[in-house]
């Protein structure tokens, strides 16, 4: 997934930053606002991402999620964000009829929702800064866009072609909307990491990538994972049934399948 881009002509001042945490890179692009105030909010957002890693990482023995999984603490004894994320994950599991799951090899593992939720939360914090007109936050290839970057063109996000390294399969435009997110699940960069919750093993489908577009990254990140596990036929039909969601699915045979309204979001 390429970074969001915008026309630089007449665009307001930009504050940009890249931060490494959660095993990936988070790229910030904030337009408008007083730079010193924006940078203070950016420091807060970055600290929040590191805190999310401390609380939710399944690789840290002392994280609250690890301790919760071992039965050393209860949800009530964890930070309030733990209950919030687990409630969102339960809703994602319900809406996907179990294709999205927070269980991995019999262990609690909400990482499938945490990154999208954390990116969206950080982006919204920055969007509340007085004078800020636009925010783009790319967390490891999944992007939350809010507002506009200024100038004459909207935020745009390039979707990587999983079968042609360095190429683009599509360009998504945020024209006409105040919030848009783009998330991709697939095997091109991380291999067979998506689990079929019904078997507990790697999902074996005809897909190599699923890109989902919608207002909130918390949800579209979940939907991309669930749809990939379903396969192209069932995944596309399910995505078509979701409100305010469009998607691009690419099969191993280089077949491209799209939801009916995706064309309106390309440009």
C-alpha positions in Angstrom: 0.0 0.0 0.0 1.5 3.3 -1.0 1.3 6.4 1.2 -1.6 8.8 0.7 -0.6 11.7 -1.6 -2.0 15.1 -2.4 -1.5 18.0 -4.7 1.1 20.3 -3.2 -0.2 23.4 -4.9 -1.6 25.8 -2.4 -1.5 23.1 0.3 -1.2 24.2 3.9 1.9 23.5 5.9 2.5 19.8 6.5 4.0 18.1 9.6 5.3 14.6 8.8 6.8 11.9 11.0 7.6 8.2 10.8 7.6 6.1 13.9 8.6 2.4 14.4 6.5 0.3 16.8 4.3 -2.8 16.8 6.8 -4.3 14.3 6.0 -1.9 11.6 6.3 1.8 10.6 3.6 4.4 11.1 3.8 7.4 8.7 2.0 10.6 9.7 1.1 13.5 7.4 -0.8 16.3 9.2 -2.0 19.4 7.2 -2.8 22.8 8.7 -2.7 24.0 12.3 0.1 25.7 14.3 3.2 23.5 13.8 4.2 23.6 17.4 0.7 22.6 18.6 0.6 19.9 15.9 3.9 18.4 17.0 2.8 18.3 20.6 -0.3 16.4 19.6 1.9 14.2 17.4 4.1 13.3 20.4 0.9 12.3 22.2 -0.3 10.2 19.3 3.1 8.4 19.0 3.2 7.8 22.8 -0.3 6.3 22.5 0.9 3.9 19.8 3.8 2.7 21.9 1.4 2.3 24.9 -0.9 0.1 22.7 2.1 -2.1 21.9 2.9 -2.4 25.6 -0.7 -3.4 26.4 -1.7 -5.6 23.5 1.5 -7.2 22.2 1.3 -11.0 22.3 5.1 -11.1 22.1 5.6 -9.4 25.5 5.2 -11.7 28.5 4.3 -8.7 30.7 1.7 -7.2 28.4 -1.9 -7.0 29.7 -3.1 -9.2 26.9 -0.5 -11.9 27.7 -1.4 -11.7 31.4 -5.1 -11.8 30.6 -4.6 -14.9 28.4 -2.8 -16.6 31.3 -5.5 -15.8 33.7 -3.3 -13.5 35.9 -5.7 -10.5 35.5 -9.3 -9.9 34.5 -10.5 -7.6 31.8 -11.8 -5.2 34.6 -8.2 -5.1 36.0 -6.8 -4.1 32.6 -6.7 -0.6 31.0 -10.2 0.4 29.7 -8.9 0.1 26.2 -8.6 -3.7 26.6 -12.4 -4.0 27.2 -13.0 -1.5 24.3 -11.0 -3.5 21.8 -12.4 -6.9 22.9 -15.9 -5.6 22.5 -15.1 -4.3 19.0 -13.5 -7.6 18.2 -16.6 -9.5 19.4 -18.8 -7.3 17.1 -16.5 -8.0 14.2 -16.7 -11.7 14.9 -20.5 -11.5 15.0 -20.8 -9.5 11.8 -18.4 -11.8 9.9 -20.2 -14.9 11.2 -16.9 -16.1 12.8 -14.6 -15.5 9.8 -12.9 -12.8 11.9 -11.6 -14.2 15.2 -9.5 -13.1 18.2 -8.4 -16.7 18.9 -5.2 -18.1 17.5 -4.1 -21.7 18.4 -6.5 -21.6 21.3 -5.1 -18.4 22.7 -6.5 -14.9 23.0 -5.0 -12.8 20.2 -6.7 -9.5 19.3 -3.9 -8.3 17.0 -6.1 -8.6 14.0 -8.1 -5.5 15.1 -5.6 -3.7 17.3 -3.5 -2.0 14.7 -6.4 -0.6 12.7 -8.1 0.6 15.9 -4.9 2.2 17.1 -4.3 4.0 13.7 -7.8 5.3 13.6 -7.6 6.5 17.2 -4.3 8.3 16.7 -5.6 10.0 13.4 -8.7 11.3 15.1 -6.7 12.7 18.0 -4.6 14.7 15.5 -7.7 15.8 13.5 -9.0 17.5 16.7 -6.1 19.9 16.8 -7.3 23.5 16.0 -6.6 24.5 12.5 -5.8 21.0 11.2 -7.6 20.4 7.9 -6.4 16.9 7.0 -4.7 13.9 8.5 -3.2 10.8 6.8 -1.9 8.0 9.0 -0.4 4.9 7.3 0.2 2.1 9.7 2.1 -0.7 7.9 0.2 -0.2 4.7 -3.3 0.4 6.2 -4.4 4.0 6.0 -6.8 6.3 7.8 -7.6 9.6 6.0 -9.5 12.4 7.7 -10.4 15.8 6.2 -8.5 17.1 3.2 -4.9 18.0 2.6 -5.8 21.4 1.1 -4.9 22.4 -2.4 -6.9 21.2 -5.4 -6.8 17.5 -5.0 -8.0 15.0 -2.3 -6.0 12.4 -0.4 -5.2 9.4 -2.7 -3.9 6.0 -1.7 -2.1 3.7 -4.1 -2.9 0.0 -3.7 0.1 -2.3 -4.4 -0.3 -5.0 -7.0 0.5 -8.3 -5.2 1.5 -10.0 -8.4 3.7 -7.2 -9.8 6.1 -5.9 -7.2 6.5 -2.1 -7.4 3.3 -1.8 -9.5 -0.2 -0.4 -8.5 -3.4 -2.3 -8.8 -5.5 0.8 -8.2 -5.5 4.3 -6.7 -8.2 5.1 -4.2 -9.5 8.7 -3.9 -11.1 10.3 -0.8 -12.8 12.9 -3.0 -16.1 14.0 -1.6 -15.8 12.4 1.8 -14.4 13.6 5.1 -13.1 10.3 6.2 -11.9 7.2 4.4 -9.7 4.3 5.2 -8.0 1.6 3.1 -6.8 -1.8 4.4 -5.3 -4.7 2.5 -4.9 -8.3 3.7 -2.9 -10.8 1.6 0.1 -13.1 1.2 2.4 -10.9 -0.9 4.5 -9.4 1.9 3.9 -11.6 5.0 3.2 -15.0 3.4 0.5 -17.3 4.7 -0.2 -15.4 8.0 -4.0 -15.3 7.7 -5.7 -18.0 9.7 -9.0 -19.8 8.8 -10.8 -19.6 12.2 -12.8 -22.7 11.3 -9.7 -24.9 10.9 -7.1 -23.1 13.0 -4.7 -23.3 10.1 -3.5 -20.9 7.4 -6.3 -19.9 5.1 -6.1 -21.6 1.8 -8.1 -19.7 -0.8 -7.9 -18.5 -4.4 -7.0 -15.0 -3.3 -3.6 -13.2 -3.0 -5.0 -9.9 -1.7 -8.2 -8.2 -0.5 -8.3 -4.4 -0.2 -11.3 -2.9 1.6 -12.3 0.8 1.6 -14.6 2.4 4.1 -14.9 5.2 6.6 -13.2 3.6 9.6 -10.0 1.6 9.6 -11.0 -0.3 12.7 -13.6 -2.1 10.7 -12.1 -2.3 7.2 -9.0 -3.9 8.5 -11.1 -6.7 10.1 -13.3 -7.0 6.9 -10.2 -7.5 4.7 -8.9 -10.3 6.9 -12.3 -12.0 7.1 -13.0 -11.8 3.4 -9.5 -13.2 2.5 -10.2 -16.2 4.7 -13.6 -16.7 2.9 -12.2 -16.8 -0.6 -13.1 -14.7 -3.6 -16.7 -15.8 -4.2 -18.0 -15.8 -0.7 -15.8 -12.9 0.4 -17.1 -10.7 -2.4 -20.7 -11.5 -1.8 -20.3 -10.8 1.9 -18.5 -7.5 1.3 -21.2 -6.4 -1.1 -23.7 -6.8 1.8 -21.9 -4.4 4.1 -22.9 -0.8 4.2 -20.4 1.9 3.2 -17.8 -0.6 2.1 -16.2 -1.2 -1.2 -13.5 -3.7 -2.1 -10.9 -5.0 -4.6 -10.1 -8.7 -4.6 -7.2 -10.2 -6.6 -6.9 -13.9 -7.2 -3.8 -16.0 -7.7 -4.8 -16.4 -11.3 -4.6 -12.6 -11.8 -8.4 -12.1 -11.8 -9.7 -8.8 -10.4 -13.0 -8.8 -8.7 -14.7 -5.6 -7.3 -17.7 -4.6 -5.4 -20.3 -2.6 -7.4 -19.5 0.8 -6.0 -15.7 0.7 -6.0 -15.4 2.6 -9.3 -16.7 5.7 -7.6 -13.8 5.6 -5.2 -11.0 5.3 -7.8 -9.2 8.2 -9.2 
